[in-house]
Amino acid sequence: AAENITMVLYPNDISESGKELRLRQQYFLASASLQDVIARWIGTDGHEFSTFAEENCFQLNDTHPSCAVPELMRLLMDEHGLVWDQAWEITSRTMAYTNHTLLPEALEKWPVRLFRHMLPRLLEIIYEINARFLAEVARRWPGDIERQRRMSLIEEGPDPMVRMAYLAIVGSFSVNGVAALHSRLLTEGLFHDFYELWPEKFNNKTNGVTPRRWLAWCNPGLRALINENIGDGWTSDLSRLTELAPLARDADFRARWREVKLENKKRLAEMVEAETGVRFDPAALFDVQVKRIHEYKRQLLNILHVIHLYDRIKREDTADWTPRCVLIGGKAAPGYVMAKTIIKLINNVAGVINADPAVGDRLKVVFLPNYRVSAMEIIAPGTDLSEQISTAGKEASGTGNMKFMMNGAVTMGTLDGANIEIREEVGEENFFLFGLTAEEVEETRRRYDPAACIEADEDFKRVIHLLTCGHFNQVEPGIFDPIIASITSPHDPWFTAADFTSYVAAQRRAADAFRDQEVWTRMSIHNTAASGRFSTDRTMQEYNSEIWRLEPVPAFSVEEAF
């Protein structure tokens, strides 16, 4: 029975049993962590908890561990004899919450009846936290019952729900987003009521990725070239990569940079062929989108552009053509039917294109099965064009965009998440920008007409025709009707049709730039050189200086790492 708790992490929560298992997992892991810390504390300090908050901090990574707030209260009161005010003083000074999503539907809410069945004592504590919190809201805004309803930890209705994000905010002394735009949108939208009450709690910590794994380890050829030219100190001080920027003007250095990239592309092509049977030509533009499959990340927009390229080839519109190999990969939540349908579309489109001798090596497409970290360690170094094309205002930050940039890929992206900061660092001339901004998305929402977008663009009309006539599902009639309905709906929250024309234009600019390898190599070098801000070292230093206040330990040398 104990094995069942951790045998399958993140189970499908569409069913009632799946919901129960998820909550059971979250409680088990949070409680075990808290009990371990308290046991260590008692082993050194006994049952004196007066300085516990000065010595401990718990970072809630999204809403999954939010039950740590009432659980710590339970442990301190029920197991160790503290009264409410003492326990709350400790809890609210040790918990800090990182939000990772702007999507309201992704903020966890658990049925009160499930808490009552599984965690009745925690539910009692949550109700008490809520009562005291709403009294504070009432003191701040007397008589504003609607605001109290909006901010309550309990969402009323036929099936009352515990709002886990609100529980995390109320129980924490710090609340942060993971990119500048994300953090601003949290305070302006999703958590605006809480920001008005506690503006001092809110801050930003832009994500990072570790340069030791995502450049030094996974790209040994580039690591050696960088070390040869600027030394190896960049692995612990990534800002030193800026020393590469002047070398972009050096023709010999650019030639060696291309040699490294070509070897990495050959390695990626070997993996693709071994796993899919499709051969990628390393001389082609390697156009890659690998990430969780979700409508807001818009793998659908990517495959619509692929269909457009296929249509151009079939119409013999191939003057100044840039051969392109498109790789899409990622996994979807078990019960996410639309995401699975998009994966099916990508595979069907790839099957038609790769089997067409008229297309040949002008265009290849694969959906890489079983996307994983070890695959990304080969994909990132071998990528030319990094697809970061989420609907503006939906991506919290992204970290794949940073891994690709660090390895010299050029970003194709919207002004969303950390893309904004990437573009600021690398310069607009080294970034392919397209699409509506977050503000324009909200403005367009009131008058969105995807039919007009399609009618105004002949290329788009042809793409939609190929979809609606069943060209990619001749023996599976109607299978892609939900996708067509989504694209053409005026209520489509992802604005796929609105950004199609801009996306195609940006892709043409990228294809043109890639044909001039000297221009592209300079762009590639500048991307790596500008990636210093996106190291986890900087992110962790910010968390530590502003939230955790730990004593840093000495760094080990790069020789010890490898």
N, C-alpha and C positions, 0 to 999 in steps of 0.2 A: 504493500500500500504506500509506503514511503517512497519507493521508486517511482510511483506514478506522478509524484509532484514535479520531478525534474526530468522525466524521461523525454518529454516533448515540450520544449520551451516555446512560448508564443503560440499556443494552440489556436485553431480556428474558433473564434468566439461568437459565431453566428448562433450556435446551439446553446441551450441553457447549461449543459454540462461543460461546454468549452468556456463559457463565462466563469463558471465556478472554478474551473482548473486555473484559469488565468489569475483570478483574485487570490486563490490559494497559493500559487507560486509567488505572487508579489508580496503577500504577507509573510510567507515562510522566509524568503530571502532578506526582506527588510528586518524582520524580527531577529533572525539569526545574526545579522550584522550588528544590530544594536546590542543584543545580549553579549556578544563577543567583546565589544568595546567596554560595556559596563563591567564585565567580569575582569577584564584587564585593569580597569580603573580601581575596582575594589581590591585587587591583588596588590596595588601599590599605595592607594590612598584610603583604603577602608571604605566605610559608608558615609564619609564626609563629601558631599557633592557641591559645596559652596563655590569651588573653583572649576567645576566640570566644564562650564561654558567657555572659560578662558582657554581650556586645553583641548577642546574637541569641536569639530565642525563636520556636518553631514551635508554633502552636496546631492540634492535630489535631481537625478538625471531624467528630466521630463516627469510625467505624472506616474510612471510605473511604481516608484517607491514611495508615493505620497502617504501611504498608510503608516509610514515611519513616524509621522507627526503624532497621531493618537496612540501609536504603539509605544513611543518613548514616554508619553504621558502615563500610559498604563503601567509600564515597568517601574517608573519612578514612584508612582503613588501606590500601586497594589503590591509590588514586590519589595520596595525599598522604603516605604513609609513616609514619603514626602506629601505635603498637602498640595492642593491645586495650585495656589499662587507660586509656590516654590518650583513645582514641576513645570508650570507654564513659562516661568522666567528662564529656566534652563532650556526647555524645548525651543522657544521662540528666539533664543540667542545662539542656538547651535545648528538650526536648519537653514539651508540656502537652496533656492530653487532655480534651475536652468530650464527654460522653456525652449522646445525645439520645433514648434510648429505653429503656423498661423491659421491652420485649418480648424475651425470650430469642431467639426465632426471627429477630429483626431484627439481632442481633449477628453480623456477618459471620464466616464460617468458610470457608476455602478448602482444597480437597483438597491434601494433601502432594504427590500425584503431579502436580498442576497446577503447583505451585511448582517441583518437581524438573524438569519439562519446560520451563518458561518462565524461571524465576528461580533456577537452581541455586545460585548464589553466595549469594543472600539466604537460601535455605533452610539452607545451611551456617551462616550467621551466626545465624539464628533458633534452630537446634539448640544452638549454643554459648550464646546468651543464656539459653535454657531450662535447660541443664545448670547454669549458674552460679546462676540464680534458684532452682531446686529445691534446690540445696545450701544456699542461705540459708533456704528453708522448712524443710528438715530440721534445720538448726541451731536454728531457733526452736521447732519441734515434733518432737523426736526420735522416730523410729519411727512417725509418723503417715502411713502410706503412702496412706491414703484421701484425706487432705488434699492430698498431693502430686499425686495423680491428678486431684483437682478443680481444682487451680490450674495444672496444667501448660499451657504454651502449645500443646501438641499434644494433641488429643483422640484417644485411641486407639480403635480399632475396625477393622472390615473395610476401611474407607476412611478412614485417619487424616486429621484436619483441623487446620489452623493456626487457632487462636482469635485473631482480629485484635484484639478488645477487650482480651484479656489481654496481648497484645503491647504495645498502647498503654499500658496501666497500668504494666507493668514498665519500659517505656522512658521514662516521664514522671515529672517531679517534682511535677506537679499534676494532679488528676483532679476534674472538677466536673460536677454536674448542672445543670439549667437552670430549676429551681423548687425551693422549699423542700421540698415533699413528695417530689419526684423525687429530690433529693439524699439525703434521709433514707432513702427506700426502697432506693436503691442500696447504702448502707452496711449496711442491715438485711437485704437479700436478695441481689440479683444479684452484688454485689462484696463480700460480707461477709468472706470469707476474706482478701481483699486489705486491707480496712479494718482487720482485726485485726492484720495485719502492719505496715501503714503508715498509721495513722490521720491522721498529719500531712499526707498527700498530698491528702486529700479535703476538698472545699469546695463551696459553692453559688454560682452566678451566675445569678440569675433573669433570663430573657430580657427584652428590650425591643423596641420598634419606634421608628423615627425619627419624631418629631413633624413634622419638616419635610415629609416626603412624606405621612404618613398622617393629617395634619390640615391643616397650613398649605397644602400644595399641592393635595390632592385635595378639600378642602372650603373653597373661597374665600369662600363666604357666611358660614360659621361663623368663619373666620379674621378676616374684617372685623368681625363682631360682637364677637368676643373682644378684638381690638385696640382697638376703640372704647371698651371698658369697663375693660380692665386694661393696655393698652399691648401692645407686640409683643415684650417681653423673654421671654415664655414659650417662644418657639421654640428658645431656647438654654438655658432654665432652666424645664423643664416643671412643676416644683413650684409655680411661680407661678399655675398654673391653679386652685389652691385659692382664689384670690381671687374665683372665680366663684360659690363656694358660697353666700355671702350673697345673691347676686342671684337665687337660686331663689325667694326670698320676694317678689320684685318682679314684679307682674302684667304691667307693660309689657315688662319684659325677657323674661318667659316667652312673651308673645305674639310678640315678634320672634324668639325661639328657634324657635317653631313655624313661623313663616313661612320661616325658613331650611330647616328640616327638610322642609317641604312641597315647596319647590323642588327639594331633593335627591331626594325621592321621585318627583317628576315626571320628573326626569332618569333615574332608575333604571327607571321604568315605560317610558320611551321605549326604553331599551336592551333591556329584556325583550321588548317587542312587536316590535322590529326583528329580534331574534334567534330568537324562538320563535313569534311570531304571537299570543301570549296577552296580553290587556290587563289590567294591574294598575290598580286604582282607588287613587290616592294617598291617599284618605281611610281606606283599610283599614289594618289592622295588617300591617306588612311583617315577616314572620317568616323569617329567613335562616339557612341553614347552608351555608357554603362552606369546603371544606378537602379534603385528600386523602381519597379514598374508602377506608375501612378499617372492618372489623367493629368494632374497639374504639372508633372515633369515633361509631358507632351512628347512621348515617344511616337504618338500618333502624328504630330506635325512633321516629325522626322521622316516617317514612312510615306507621308503625302508628298514630301519633296522627292523621295526616291521614285515614287510613281511618276512624278513630273519628269525626272531625268529619263526614265524608261520611255515615257511618251515622246520626249524629244528625239531619242535614238530611233524609235520606230518611225518617226516622221522625217528622219534623216536631217534633223536640225543639229548637226554635230560640228559645225565650224568652230575652230579654236576650242576643241573639246579637251577637258582635263579628265583623264581616267581616274576613277574613284572606287575605293573599296569601303563599303559601309558596314560597320560592326555595331550591333545593338545587343545589349545583354542586361540581365537583371532578374530579380525575382519579385513576385507579387504575393500579397497576403492570400492565404488559402481560400478565403471566401469572396475575393474581389473579382466578380464575374467579368466586368468590363475590362479590367486589366488583362485577364486571361484571353479575352476576345482580341485585344490589341496584339498580344503575343502571337495569337493564331494568324492575324492579318499579316504581321511582319514575316512569319514563316511562309505563308502562302505567296506573298509578293516575291520573297527571295526565291522560292521554288520556280516561279514563272521566269524571273529575270535570269537566274543562273543557268537555266536549261535552254535559253534562247540563243542560238548561234549568231543571230543578227546583232545581239547585244555584245557578245564576246567579252573581251577584257576592258571594254569601256566602262562597265559597271558591274560590280559584284556586291552581293548583300548576304549577310549571315545574321541569324540570331544565335549567339553563343550560348550553349546549354551550360547550366550549373555555374553561373557567374560566382566568383569567390575571390578571396584575398590573393591566393597564389596566382590566379589568372590575372588579376589587376597588376601584380608585380611585373608581368610581361606586357600587358596592354598599355599601361601608362608610358613606359619608355618608347613604345613603338607607334604612338599616336601623333598624327600631324594636326588634326582639327578636333577640338574638344567641344562636344555639343552640350551646352548648358542653357536650355531653351524653355525653362519653366515660365508659366504665366506670371507676369510681374506682380509682386505682392503675395505670392504663394510659397516660394522657397524660403525657408528660414535662413539658411546660409549656404549649405553645400560644402563638401570637402573633396569630392572627386574633382571639382574644378581646380582646386589647389594642387592636387597630385599631378594632374595633367600639366598645369602651368609650370610647376617645378621641373618637369621633365622636358620642357621646351615646346609643348603643344600650344597652338594658338586657339583662343577661345572664340566660339560662335555663341553669342548669348544675348539675353535680355538684361535690362537693368533690374535685376532681382537678386536677393540674397547677397552673398559675398562677391558676386559678379561685379557689383558697383565698385567695391574696394579694389578688386583685381584690375579693373579698367583704370581706376585712378592711379594705381601703382605703375602699370605697364605703359599707359598712354593710349589714347583712343586710336592712334595709327597702328597699334599692335593688337587690336581687338576688333572682332567683327560684330558690330552692334545691330540689332533689329528690334522691332516690335514696340508695342504700347508700353508706357511706363505704368507704375502702380496707380498713379493719379489718373492717367488716361483710361485705364481699365475701369475704374469706378465711374468715370464720366460716361464712357461708352455703354456701360451696363444699362443705363436708362433708355437707350435708343438703339440697342444692338440689333443689326439686321444681317445675319450671315448670308441670306439669299442675295442681298445686294452686293456683298463682298465677292461672292462667287460669280455673279452676273457681270461684274466689272472687270474680271480677269479671265481672259480666254484660256490661259494655261490652267487656271484653277477649275474652270468648267470642264476641261478635258479630263483632269484628274478625277473629279466627281463622277463624270460619265463612266470612266473605267471601273469605279467602285460600284455604281448603281446598276450597271449592266451585268455585273457578276463575272467580269473578266478574271478575277483572281479567286473565284469560288464557283467554277462552272458545275462542279458535281456536288456542291453544298449550298443550294439556293437559300438565300435569305440569312445566311449565317452572320453577315456583317451589317445587317440592317440597323442594329443598335448603334453601331459606330456612325453610320450615315446620319441617323437621327440626331445623334449628339452634335456632329459638326454643323448641321443645318438648323439646330434649335436656337431661337433667340434667347433662350435661357441657359445656354451653354456657359458654365462658369469659367471655362478654360480658354475661351476666345480663340479657338483654333483657327477659324476662318478669318478672324480679324487680323491675325499676324501672318497669314500664309504668304501674301504678296511681298511683304517686307522681308520675310525669311528667305524666299527664293532669290530676291535681289542681293541679299547679303551672301548667300551661297555662291552666287555668280562672282561676287567680288573676291571671295575666298579662292574659287577655282582659278580666276585670273591671276591672283597673287602667287598661287602655288606653281604656275607655269614658269615664273621667273624665280628659279631656285636661289639666286643671290638675295633677292628681296625677302623670300620666305625664310631663309636661314637667319637673316638679321632679325626678323620678327621673332623667330624661335629663341635666339640668344637673349633678346630683350625680355622675353617672358620668364626664362629661368633667372635672369639677373634681377628681376623685379619681384621675385617670389619670397623674399626674406620676411616680409610681414606675416606670411601665412604659415609660420612655424608654430608647432605646439609649445615650443619653449616660450615664445612671447605670450601665447594664450595663458599658459600655466603661471607665468610670472605675474600676469594681471590678476588672475584668480587669487593668487597667493598674497599679493600686496594689498588687495582690496577686500578679500573675503576670508581666506583661510588663515593668513598670518603665521605660516609655519616657518621654522628655521631651515633654510635650504641646505642640502648636502652637497659636497663637492662633486663635480661632473667627472666621469671617467673618460679616458682618452679614446680616440677613434680606433687605435690599435686594439684596445680591450673589447670594443664593440664588434670587431671583425676578426 
